[in-house]
Amino acid sequence: MKILAIGDTADNSVSLQKFAKNYNIHLITFPRKQAEIFTLTEDVERFDSLLISKQVKKINQIKDDYDLCLVLTWSAARIAYLADLNYIMYFAGGDITEPPFEKMPKSPYLEKPIHQRNFLERYFYKKIFDDAICCIAATEEYFGKLKKFRKDAIRLDYLPVDTTIFNDKIKPIKLEKKKFTFLAPQKFGLEKGYDIIFEALKFCKTDFEILQVEWYTKRTEEEKILVKKLLSQKPTMMKFIPLIKRDELASYFKSSDAILGQMRVGMLGGIERDAAFCKIPVLCYVDQTKPMIINNEKVIPPFLPKTNDPKELAKIIDKIVESKEFREKLAIEEFEYCKRLYHPENAIEVWEELFKKIEKKWPTINKNSSKIKKFLENKILEYVEKFVYKKKMKVKNIEGWGEEEYHKLTK
């Protein structure tokens, strides 16, 4: 079976493609921008245009070579819908917590909506969502939200970590360390709980430093303002370093004494999973009321702290700094847990079993919708792209890709 994967986040599709055994998975995704030049794999086929019509045209040219389509991100789902494919939607991150079909959705730590789409835009994205042949989400948090919109939602917590990049045999890079060093390779902002981290640091009694990569959460104007506010409060033990390329990240993990992960959402992200495979102790807040599912068993990840209370976090930070025995024990427990859920041997087996079931129900990639319907939708797309998309998104896209690259990608 040949699967066409469209779109990617945190190289999830890349890992599915790399470790697939019984299925051939081909990935095509979007041009990299800003931090993605560092955080996403370079050697992947990418669209040569930002124009939706050209992206759809590309998929229409190759779709008959494949049996099924898997999409990550709403942008990818939009293309699959317009190309009239049978597609699976996979929500690995927060795309389902503030979906584009909801009216002015808000994050709990923000006052203003993440987006403000008009009725027609929301209607279009709801059509895209409803048209998916199935929707998959990881973690209790994302699955719970998905289940509100799709009664047939599938929960799948397994996801392969690229163990060819992230493992404990990787050689460390030379870091100029003068004291105990935490590496914080995640985005800097409220989304990852840096307000909580900063408050905790006030209560710490040990001496250490934090190397924070220059990577910021700036999806909206409000988040940009909040990042500036956080930067003005940056503690003296935190030092910013340039973004690290994905294929070099494991060497930085191995050179650090511990990893400082997220402290807000209560679950592991890609950074925490990858670091655990390097057998480095990882601090990451895990909500004790939201277990993961491994072999139909509910399991609470053994990561610390168990609460995101700043004073409790401070105690754990101090214990990590003071006790080598504590660090090593935590690192092994985290590694053994992640191996069960994220090792390619285990994760790919579960994914391929799911593909097998979907293949029986949907044996072709083509949806074969009404030709008149698809013709009208694509004509509307051409109009919207020309008179709305190019104008409404122009400034944001130039910020993301730079003016020269933007003009090259929109010819």
C-alpha positions in Angstrom: 0.0 0.0 0.0 1.2 3.5 -0.9 0.3 6.4 1.3 0.6 10.0 0.4 1.4 12.2 3.5 0.8 15.9 3.2 2.1 18.4 5.7 4.2 17.9 8.8 4.7 19.2 12.3 7.9 18.4 14.3 8.9 15.8 11.7 6.1 13.4 12.7 5.4 12.5 9.1 9.1 12.1 8.4 9.4 9.5 11.2 6.3 7.6 10.0 7.9 7.6 6.5 11.3 6.6 7.7 10.3 3.6 9.8 7.3 2.2 7.8 7.7 -1.5 7.2 4.6 -2.8 5.3 3.5 0.5 3.8 5.3 2.9 1.5 4.8 6.5 2.7 5.7 9.5 0.6 5.7 13.0 2.2 5.2 16.3 0.5 5.0 19.4 2.6 5.3 23.2 2.6 8.4 25.4 2.1 10.2 25.9 5.4 10.2 29.3 7.0 11.8 31.0 10.0 12.7 28.5 12.7 11.6 25.6 10.5 14.8 25.9 8.7 16.4 24.5 11.9 13.7 22.5 13.4 12.4 20.5 10.4 14.3 18.0 8.2 15.7 19.5 5.0 15.7 16.4 2.8 11.9 16.3 2.1 9.8 17.0 -1.0 8.2 20.4 -0.7 5.6 22.4 -2.7 7.3 25.0 -4.9 4.5 27.5 -4.4 2.4 29.0 -1.6 -0.6 29.3 -3.9 -3.2 26.8 -2.9 -4.3 26.3 -6.5 -0.8 25.2 -7.5 -0.5 22.9 -4.5 -3.8 21.3 -5.4 -2.6 20.9 -9.0 0.5 19.2 -7.8 -1.5 16.7 -5.7 -3.9 16.0 -8.6 -0.9 15.1 -10.8 0.4 12.5 -8.4 -2.6 11.2 -6.4 -3.3 8.2 -8.6 0.0 6.7 -7.6 -1.3 6.3 -4.1 -4.0 4.4 -2.2 -4.6 6.6 0.8 -3.8 10.1 2.1 -2.7 11.2 5.6 -2.7 14.9 6.4 -1.1 16.8 9.3 -2.2 20.5 9.7 -5.3 22.3 8.4 -3.4 23.6 5.4 -2.6 20.0 4.3 -6.3 19.0 4.9 -7.4 21.9 2.7 -5.3 20.7 -0.2 -6.6 17.1 0.2 -10.2 18.2 0.3 -9.8 20.4 -2.8 -8.1 17.5 -4.6 -11.0 15.3 -3.8 -9.1 12.7 -1.8 -10.0 10.2 0.9 -7.8 11.6 3.7 -7.1 10.8 7.3 -6.6 13.9 9.6 -4.1 13.5 12.4 -3.9 16.0 15.2 -0.5 15.6 16.9 -0.5 19.0 18.5 -2.9 21.9 19.3 -4.6 22.2 15.9 -7.8 20.7 17.4 -7.9 22.8 20.5 -8.4 26.0 18.5 -9.8 24.7 15.2 -10.4 27.2 12.4 -14.1 26.3 12.2 -14.8 27.6 15.7 -15.8 31.2 16.2 -13.0 33.2 17.9 -11.4 30.3 19.9 -9.2 31.4 22.8 -6.3 29.7 24.6 -6.8 29.7 28.4 -3.7 31.9 29.0 -4.7 34.5 26.4 -7.4 37.2 26.5 -7.9 37.6 22.7 -8.9 34.9 20.2 -6.2 32.9 18.3 -8.0 33.7 15.1 -11.1 35.6 13.9 -12.4 34.0 10.7 -15.6 35.0 9.0 -18.6 32.7 8.6 -17.6 31.5 5.1 -14.1 30.6 6.2 -15.4 28.7 9.2 -18.0 26.9 7.1 -15.3 25.9 4.6 -13.0 24.5 7.3 -15.9 22.6 8.9 -16.5 21.0 5.5 -12.9 20.0 5.4 -13.0 18.5 8.9 -16.3 16.6 8.2 -15.1 15.3 4.9 -12.1 13.4 6.4 -12.7 9.7 6.3 -11.3 9.5 9.9 -9.7 11.8 12.5 -7.0 10.7 14.9 -5.7 12.5 18.0 -3.0 11.7 20.5 -3.3 12.3 24.3 -6.4 12.6 26.4 -6.4 16.4 26.0 -6.6 16.4 22.2 -8.7 13.3 21.9 -11.3 14.8 24.3 -11.6 17.9 22.2 -11.7 15.9 18.9 -14.5 13.7 20.4 -16.7 16.7 20.8 -16.8 17.2 17.0 -16.4 13.6 15.7 -18.1 10.7 17.5 -16.0 8.4 15.4 -12.7 9.9 16.6 -9.7 7.6 17.0 -7.2 7.9 19.9 -3.7 6.9 19.1 -1.0 7.9 21.6 1.8 6.0 19.8 4.2 8.1 17.6 7.7 7.1 16.5 10.7 9.1 17.7 13.6 9.1 15.2 16.0 6.9 17.1 18.7 7.3 14.4 19.0 10.9 15.6 18.0 10.6 19.2 19.7 7.9 21.2 22.2 7.6 24.1 25.1 6.7 21.9 25.3 10.2 20.4 28.5 12.1 21.1 28.1 15.4 23.0 29.0 18.7 21.5 31.5 20.9 23.4 29.5 23.5 25.4 31.2 26.2 27.5 29.7 25.3 30.9 30.8 26.9 34.1 28.0 25.3 36.3 25.1 22.9 36.2 23.4 23.5 32.9 19.7 23.1 31.8 19.0 23.2 28.1 15.6 24.7 27.1 15.2 23.9 23.4 11.5 24.7 23.2 9.7 27.8 22.1 9.8 30.7 24.6 6.4 32.0 25.6 3.3 31.5 27.8 2.3 28.5 25.7 5.2 26.5 27.3 4.7 28.0 30.7 7.6 30.4 31.0 5.7 32.6 33.4 5.5 29.5 35.7 9.2 28.8 35.2 10.2 32.3 36.0 8.2 32.3 39.2 9.7 29.0 40.2 13.3 30.3 39.7 12.7 32.9 42.4 12.4 30.0 44.9 15.4 28.0 43.8 18.3 27.7 46.2 20.9 26.0 44.0 23.3 27.5 41.4 22.8 26.7 37.8 22.3 28.2 34.3 19.7 27.7 31.6 20.6 27.8 27.9 17.4 28.9 26.1 17.2 28.7 22.3 16.0 31.9 20.5 12.7 30.6 19.4 9.5 32.5 20.3 5.7 31.8 20.4 4.4 34.7 18.2 1.2 33.4 16.5 -0.8 36.6 17.3 0.0 40.2 18.2 -1.0 39.5 21.8 1.6 36.7 22.0 4.2 39.0 20.6 3.5 41.5 23.3 3.6 38.8 26.0 6.9 37.5 24.8 8.4 41.0 25.1 7.1 41.3 28.6 8.6 37.9 29.5 11.9 38.9 28.0 12.0 42.0 30.2 11.7 39.7 33.2 14.4 37.2 32.1 16.3 35.9 35.1 20.1 36.3 35.2 20.7 32.5 35.1 19.1 32.3 31.6 21.2 32.8 28.5 19.9 32.8 25.0 21.7 30.7 22.3 21.0 30.4 18.6 18.5 27.8 17.3 19.9 24.3 17.0 19.5 22.2 13.8 17.4 19.1 14.3 20.2 16.7 13.4 22.5 18.4 15.9 20.0 18.6 18.8 20.8 15.2 20.4 24.5 16.3 20.7 23.3 19.3 22.7 21.1 17.1 24.8 24.0 14.9 25.7 26.2 17.9 26.6 23.6 19.3 29.0 23.0 18.1 32.6 19.2 18.2 32.3 16.4 19.4 29.9 13.9 22.0 30.9 10.6 21.3 29.2 7.1 22.7 29.1 5.3 23.6 32.3 1.7 24.4 31.2 -0.3 21.9 29.1 0.5 18.9 31.2 1.8 16.5 28.5 4.9 15.7 26.6 5.9 17.4 23.4 8.4 16.4 20.8 11.3 18.0 22.6 10.7 15.9 25.8 10.2 12.7 23.9 13.4 13.1 21.8 15.5 14.1 24.9 14.3 11.1 26.9 15.7 8.7 24.2 19.1 10.3 24.9 18.8 9.2 28.5 19.0 12.8 29.8 16.8 13.8 32.7 13.8 15.9 31.5 11.7 18.2 33.6 8.2 18.4 32.1 4.9 19.0 33.9 2.5 16.0 33.4 -1.1 16.3 34.5 -1.7 13.3 36.8 -5.4 13.1 35.8 -4.6 12.6 32.1 -3.0 9.2 31.5 -1.6 7.9 28.2 -2.8 4.6 26.7 -0.2 1.8 26.2 -1.5 -1.6 25.1 -5.0 -0.6 26.3 -3.6 0.3 29.7 -3.8 3.7 31.3 -0.3 4.9 32.2 0.9 8.2 33.8 4.2 9.3 32.3 6.9 9.3 35.1 8.0 12.8 34.3 8.4 15.5 37.0 7.0 17.8 38.3 3.5 16.3 38.9 2.1 19.8 39.3 3.0 23.1 37.8 3.0 24.9 41.1 6.1 27.2 41.0 7.2 26.2 44.5 7.0 22.5 43.7 8.9 23.0 40.5 11.6 24.9 42.3 12.0 21.9 44.7 12.4 19.5 41.8 14.9 21.8 40.0 17.0 22.0 43.2 16.9 18.2 43.6 17.9 17.7 40.0 20.9 20.0 40.5 22.0 18.5 43.8 21.6 14.7 43.3 23.3 12.7 40.5 21.5 9.6 41.8 18.1 11.3 41.4 19.0 12.5 37.9 20.1 9.1 36.7 17.0 7.4 38.2 14.6 9.9 36.6 16.4 9.6 33.2 16.1 5.8 33.1 12.4 5.9 34.2 11.6 8.4 31.5 13.5 6.5 28.8 11.8 3.1 29.7 8.4 4.8 29.5 9.1 6.5 26.2 10.5 3.3 24.7 7.1 1.6 25.2 5.1 4.3 23.5 7.5 6.1 21.1 10.1 3.6 20.0 9.7 3.0 16.2 9.4 -0.8 16.6 6.4 -0.3 18.8 4.8 2.8 17.3 4.9 1.7 13.7 3.3 -1.6 14.4 0.2 0.2 15.8 0.1 2.7 13.0 0.3 0.1 10.3 -2.5 -2.0 11.9 -4.7 1.1 11.8 -3.8 1.8 8.1 -4.8 -1.8 7.4 -8.2 -1.3 8.9 -8.7 1.9 7.0 -7.6 0.4 3.8 -10.3 -2.3 4.0 -13.0 0.4 4.4 -11.5 2.9 1.9 -9.7 1.0 -0.8 -9.0 4.1 -3.0 -7.6 7.5 -2.6 -10.1 9.2 -4.9 -13.4 10.3 -3.3 -15.1 10.7 -6.7 -17.3 13.6 -5.7 -19.6 15.4 -8.1 -17.5 16.9 -10.9 -19.7 20.0 -10.9 -19.3 20.5 -7.2 -15.5 20.2 -7.4 -15.3 22.5 -10.5 -17.3 25.2 -8.6 -15.2 24.9 -5.4 -12.0 25.3 -7.4 -13.3 28.3 -9.3 -14.2 29.9 -5.9 -10.7 29.0 -4.7 -9.1 30.8 -7.7 -11.2 33.9 -6.9 -10.4 33.8 -3.2 -6.7 33.2 -3.8 -6.5 36.1 -6.2 -8.6 38.7 -4.4 -8.4 37.7 -0.8 -5.5 35.3 0.0 -2.8 37.3 -1.7 -3.9 40.5 0.0 -5.0 39.2 3.4 -2.0 36.9 4.0 0.6 38.9 2.2 2.2 40.7 5.1 2.2 37.6 7.3 3.7 35.5 4.6 6.4 38.0 3.8 7.3 38.0 7.5 7.5 34.2 7.4 9.5 33.7 4.2 11.1 37.1 3.5 10.0 39.3 0.6 12.3 37.8 -2.1 11.3 34.2 -1.3 7.6 35.2 -1.0 7.5 36.6 -4.5 9.3 33.5 -5.8 6.7 31.2 -4.1 3.7 33.2 -5.3 4.5 33.5 -9.1 
